[in-house]
Amino acid sequence: MTTTYTTIEWSADGRDVTKRRLPRHDAVGRHRYELRINQLLRRAPPPVPIARLLGHDRRGLRFEAIRGEPLGPKYPESLGIDEVDAMVDLGQRLRPYRPRTRWMRAFRSARRIDLAARHGFLTAPEANALHRIAARVHTHRRFAHGDLTARNVLASEAGELVLIDWEWAGLYPPEYDLAFLWFSLVDVPDARALVESRASSMDRLLLSALLIQLWHLQWYTPTSFRARHLRTRDELLTRLLG
């Protein structure tokens, strides 16, 4: 399954950049949702640096240009511990942000568990046990970026880290942003241990990380990555279920 929905176009003067959606039927809803999220962020700025929305049309979103480079790809092979710590800090700084909306995407742990069982990635006893854990630790949701990885953090020329690409933002269990970061750092030595050390609840972190892992196994995992993602699933199941 391809996940390419957009292209990036810089303006001639380099002052703004347009995220242009591709002509795919399944990209229309994502474009509209991302527009609403960025309009929200413009009205009520979050407590982290972002690229501000400047305008939009039916095919694209135009942002202020941030000159810099991402810290790495989605699955970086190397990062400094200080860079990992800085990304953790971005996720934690979002915690007090409480926008009031009814249209926002809401993560449902029970549905993710049921989908994974339906696709054969969980046994019935495992799914039942995870439902019990979710009922205990995923009891409420708060705003989160939803895709906190090195590719969505720009190291700007001005010397600050800017969080971009908010299309997956919504209401998630606490620790979800840290869990997504944990999931993406499979190849960076000591990075997952650092993320765990900053979590306020290990069960919340590990359950969210497992549900993220299961979702990627169902839809987004290239064949070359599949074996190690299955190992991560097994590790998380062992840690959660003993």
Secondary structure, 3 states (H helix, E strand, C coil): CCCCCEEEEECCCCCEEEEEECCCCCHHHHHHHHHHHHHHHHHCCCCCCECCEEEECCCEEEEECCCEEECCCCCCCCCCHHHHHHHHHHHHHCCCCCCCCCCCCECCHHHHHHHHHHCCCCCHHHHHHHHHHHHHHCCCCEEECCCCCHHHEEEECCCCEEECCCCCCEEECCCHHHHHHHHHCCCCCCHHHHHHHCCCCHHHHHHHHHHHHHHHHHHCCCHHHHHHHHHHHHHHHHHHHC
